[in-house]
Amino acid sequence: MTAVAGRVALVTGVSRRQGIGFAVARRLLADGAHVVIHSWAPHDAEQPWGADADGVEGVLEALGGIGPRLAHVEADLADPAAPARVVAHAVQAFGTIDVLVANHARSSSVSLEDVTAQELDRCWAVNARAVVLLVQAYAAQRDHARGDGRSGRIVLFTSGQHIAPMADELPYAVTKGAVHQMTRSLADALADRGVTLNAVNPGPVDTGWPSDELRERLASQFPRGHWGRPEDVAAVVAWLVSPDSGQITGQVIDAEAGFRRHVPADPPD
């Protein structure tokens, strides 16, 4: 039995088998947790990488199928009422939530010249507002179950926007920056409730989105010679949600495997 065995985890953004959310859900299930996954495949369908070839059904099947330790809820987190519904679904499925992993994100490859108020609002709603509302709903259900003696864990996801500019993904970078900045304040708001909250910047992770050319071009900037893998990030999350991480809260952890951002991807001739 592992440290998370018997605990209940809600993982958002689990729509593709190549994604980080899938790897996190699979790791937590392997560690003995009960897991509720949230998905919103229409977002992936709009992106260059596309939705999972076998749909969310294929994702669920790869995780062992709906059953005593796995539940699923679909929701567009751009809807302000969706975060509370997702948390309520998880509580209904397994009675409580011990662990929240807010992995979902709206990707947005839009430059300053092309950015619109509408796209900024969409990214804000999904990437930042929904995170706060998920944490709020999580805290409310924890308060309802106060006295059960179970510590809580929350893991958010930011990006590398605090390390290097992301001018071609402006709405994404701006709203992920908001997640970075909210981490310490949310952690403080939850500290007296026995809940730790941290954020992970996984660095470049090969979830199927990079082109073959980009994948090869950046590989040399990783000391290990390859991009980060979803299972690498899942291992970091598994530690952060375990009792062993109880001394860590309010931190943004750069888990980039030494990615050398300072090395030019295209050195001059």
N, C-alpha and C positions, 0 to 999 in steps of 0.2 A: 504494500500500500504506500502511496506517495503522500506528500504534504497536502495536496489538494483533493485527495480522494474523498468523495461524499459531499464536496462543496459544489455550489451552483454558480456557473459562470454565464454571463450574457456577452456574446461577441458580435459586434455590429460589422457590417460590410463583408459578409461571407457569400459572395455571388459567383466566384470563379475558383476552380480547383488550383489554378496557378497563383492565386492571391495570398497575401499575408494572412488575411482573416481566416482563410481555410486552414492554413498551416497552424495557426494559433488554436483553432477549434479542435483540430486533429490531435495536437499535442496535449491539450487539456483533457480530452476524452481518454487518450492513452494513459494519462496520469491519474485517471479515476474520477474526474469531475463529471457532474451533470452539466450539460451545455445547451444553451438556447442560442441558435444562430439567427441573425437578422440579415435579410438580403434585399437588394433592390436592383434587379438585373437590367431594367430599362436604361439605367445610366451607362452600364458597360456596353449595351447595344449601340449607344450613340458614339462610342469612342473608337479609335482606330483598331484597338485590339479585339473589340467585339465581346459579346456575351459568351459564356461557357457553351461549348458545342453541344453539350447534353442538357443545358438548362440547369435551373436550380435543382431539378430532380436528380441530375447526375451528381451534383455536389452532395446532396443528402445521401445518396446511395454510397458515395465514396467515404462518407463519414459513418457508415454502418446503418443508415436508415433511421427514420423516426421510430422512437421506442422509449424504453424506460429511462435512458440517459441522454436522449437527444430530442430537442423540439425546435420548431422553426416558425419565424414570423416574417412576413414581407411588409415593408412600409417605405414610403418616400419620406425621408427625414427633412425634406424641404417644407413639409407640412408641420406647422408649429405644434399641432396636437399629437404628432406621431411619436415623439420620444416617450411620452407618458404611456401611450398605448403599447409600445414595445416592452417597456418595463412591466406593465400590468400583465401582459401575456406571459412573460417569463415567470412572474410570481405565481400566476395561475397554474403554470405547468409544473413548477417544482417547489412552490411554497415560499421561496425567498430568493434573494440574489446575494451572494457573497462577493463575487468578482464581476466587475464591469470592464470590458475591453472595448473602447470606442475607436475602432479601426476604420470605420467608414470614411469616405471622402468623395467630394466632387472634384474631378480633375478639370483643368481649364487652361488650355494652351492659348492664351490671349495676350497680346502685347499692349503696351500703353496706347499705341495708335488705334487699336481696334477695340479696346475695352469699352463696355457699356454699363450703364447703371443696372440694367437688368441682370447681366452676368455677375457683377459684383454682389448684387443682392442674393442671387441663387447660391453663390459660393459661401457667402456669409451665413445663409440659413442652414446649409448642410454642414459645412466644415467647422463653424464656430458656435452658432446659436444652438444647434441640435446637441452639441457636446454639453453645453451648460444645462440644457433642459434634461438630458439623460442623467447627468450627475444629480440634478435636483430631484428627479423622480426616484433615482436609486437611494438617495439620502432619506427621502420620505418613507420608503418601504423599510429601510433599515431602522428608522425611528420607531416604526410600528412594531418591529420585532425586537426592540431594545431589551436587553437582559438575557439574550440567548448566549452571550459570551463568545460569539463568533466574530473574529476580526474581519474587516473589509479591505478590499483592494480594488483600486481603479487604475487603469493604464490608458493614457491618451496617446495619440500619434500626431507628431508634428513632422516637419521635413527639414531640409538643410538650409532653409532660407535665412537662418541666423548666422550661417557660416560663409555663404557665398550668394551672390545675387541670382535671382530667377526671373529675369526681366521678360522672358517669353512665356511665363506662366503667372502673370501678375495677379489675377484674382485668387488663384490657388495659394501663391506665396503670401499675400496679404492676410488671408484668413488662417493659414497655418501659423503665421506669426502671432495671430491672436490666441491660438491654442497654446503656443509657447508662453505667452505672457500671462495667461489665465492660470497656468499650472500651479504656481506658488500660492495664489490667493484661494483657489479651490481647495488645495491641500490644507491650508490653514482653517478654512471653514469646516473641514471634516475631521480635523485632528482630534478633537475631544470626543468624537463618536467612535474612535477605534478604527478609523479608516485611513489608509495611506493612499496618496494619489501622486502618480508620476507620469511623465511623458517620455516616449521613445522617439528619437530620430533614427530611423534605420539606415539612412543613406541610400545610395542607389541599390535597389533590389530588383533582380530579374524576375518579374512576374509575367513575362510575356509581352511587355509593352515596347522594349527597345528593338530597333532594327538590328539585323545581323551586323551591319557596318558599325553602328554605335556600340553594340555589345563588344565587338572585337577592339574597337578604338580605345575604349575606356578600361579594358581588362588590365592593362599594364599599370594603371594607377592604383590598383588594389595590391597590397603586399602579397596576398595569397594567389594573385594572378587570375582571379575570377570575381564576378559581381557577387554581392550579397544574395543569399538564397532565403526564400520564405521560412524555411525551417530554422535558419540561423536566428531570425528575428523571433520566432516562436519560442526558442530556448531562452532568450532574454525576458520575454513576457512571462514565461513559466516561472522564472526565478522571482520576478517582481510581484507575482501574485501568491508566492509561497510565504510561509511564516519566516523564512530566513531573511526576507527583505524588510522586516518590520522597522528597522532603524532608518529606512530611506523613504522620504516623502518630500513633495514639492520640488522634485528634481527633473530636469530635462536631460536625458541620457543619450549621448551621441554614440550609437552602436553601429559605427560605419566600417569597422574592421580595418581602420587605418587608411581609409580612402584618401588619396593625396590630391585634394582639390587644387593645390597650388601648382601642380604639374600641368603644363598646357596639353590639352588633348590633341592639338595639331601643332607640334613644334615647328618653328620657321625653318625653311630650307637653309 
